[in-house]
Amino acid sequence: MATQVYLDLIQGKQAQYSKDPNIISSGSYADVMHRILIHKKWTEFPRHMIAGMTATVFRLVVDRHLTEESISAYNWMAENFVAADFIGVTASQAAGFSFAPTFPLYQKQALVDIKSSIDRGVGAIVWHDQFVIAAGYDDVEQILLLCNSEGQDVTRLPYDSFGRNSTPYWYYQVLESCRTVDVWEVCKESLIQAVYKWEIHDYMLPPQDYACGSAAYSAIASALESRVYEPRQAAAVLRYYGKSRENIASYVTELGYLSDHMVQVIQEYTSLSDLYLEMIGWVDQSNLWDVKEPECVQSVIALIHQARETEQRAIDAIKQAFPETIGNRFKDVGLR
């Protein structure tokens, strides 16, 4: 194993190195995965297609105080593995808690796996208070080099700091190979998974603290009504889901060939994206949003209710598009 390896993700005169961990902006699992896939030439699809095909874009989870944790509150081991598998990517991964007495052993093995992946020319997906890419390492300085899903900014992470995040969770995933998949079947399955994510609560999340799918809209409205939220964090959550709904609209627009009913699916998700744009327009008025100005908050609540009705119509249209497949799965729509 070499002592220094830097993938061309972070090479070049544009690369900006920093020891500041806050330099990396928030990114989703699908975002960082897409950058790796493009770098390896394992896909030519744009980011919204990968987000859609992996079904990750359809996730809607919030905690009942609308904290930023909502964005990443799901079973990483299960869902990220399945997301990769959907698009034909073989992956290995590990996760755990940094307070566990065996953590030093896992940390050591994680660094071996991550560096081995980089040696093969494949960046590794790492949790560092958000999903980022380990795109280089330096054994002399004892650091990993982390980058985001886009841009040239790089953060240096000391080896002994791997897995020691602001929360006790650590996670990494290594992408090993990619096989050809039937895109028609993958896209169809992603829409069926959208139904599952809309109707079923994530069993890993305590329902008294979190709401999923359709129930998330009621939880958002309730938090805003009762004012039990911090405006900056709530704004980040709404912006994140606004971007995801924009990506869904772009994704389904390219799937009209799947069924005649896709016309309505496309129409509803486009309307949903527009509602979120209007919602974010209110949120961006920080002089009103940050002080919980009543008209501003009530306007967002009204748009939340409209968004729920619109997304429900989109889900109903998906059910009409694939009634036999969904019906054959009975109560376990997520089973494939």
Phi, psi and omega in degrees: 000133180291161179274339179218125177221128178230113177293154182290000168302326186238016177265162177112165184291340183283341185299131180244116183265141182210149174267358182278113182293344182277358183288339181276127179276163185295136178217152179268169176302314182296326180297310182288325177299318181300319180297321178294316180299318178295316181299321181275356184061035176271351176205156172243002182290145174290169186301319183294333178289318178294319178300322179285312183298328177279351181070001181294332184292339183276353181295137176220102183226134173223146167275166192279006172241009176056043176279163182297341177301335180308323186298327184244018182274089175196174182280095184301315184300316182285308189286323180290324177296314180294321179302315178296317182297323179308318186260017172086017181260125174275131185221153170236152187201167176205157181201164178175201182241136183288344179275353180293142181297337180271003184305317180304325178290317177295321179299316180298316180291323178300315180296322177298313182294317182295314181294323177296321178296315179298321177300329178277359178088016182240119176296151180255145177273128186228144172269117177225067188064007171183170179278126180225177180247127169276108189245008179184166176207162180218107182289336178292311179274352179059053182223151164262149176252120185251141174226166182268187181287347177205165179084176185248003180294138183230138175247139177267125179243113177303144181308316184285357176262354179300132178084352180261087185255182179292337170247163187281007184273139170232153184196144168209155178221136179246125178272124190259320182199170181220131179245162178287139178236162175279104186299322179302312181293321180297315182293320176299314181296324180298323179289325176294322176296329177299321177297315180300312182293334179283326189260337189248131176286138177294117186293346178282345186252126179296123184297339178287342182249336186227154174229143184234152175059227184299326181293339181296326181296318178296322180294321178296312181299318181296317180296320180291319179298316184274353176064026180266058181211157175261122189307318183295316181290318178299321178297319179297320179295313181294322178294320180299312181287334173296318178293321180294322179289329173295319178293322177299314180301317178294320181295306185292335178301332181269005185246020181302335183287348185289325184193154175297332181286351181294341178301315180288323178302313180298316181298315184290319180289330174294317177297321179298315178300319179296321178297319178294324177299318178294320179299313181294332175302321176288316182298325182289347174278076189301331179294337177261312184296317185293337179255010178057044180301127189306313182297319179298310182295317180294326177295318178294319179300317179299319179291327177298316179296319177296320181296319179298315180297321181292315180293328176297319178295324177296317179295318178299322179292324176297319178298324178289332181286326184228057186294323184291311181298314180294318180297323182291344179269357178053239185273355182248072183297331183284349180286129181237000000 
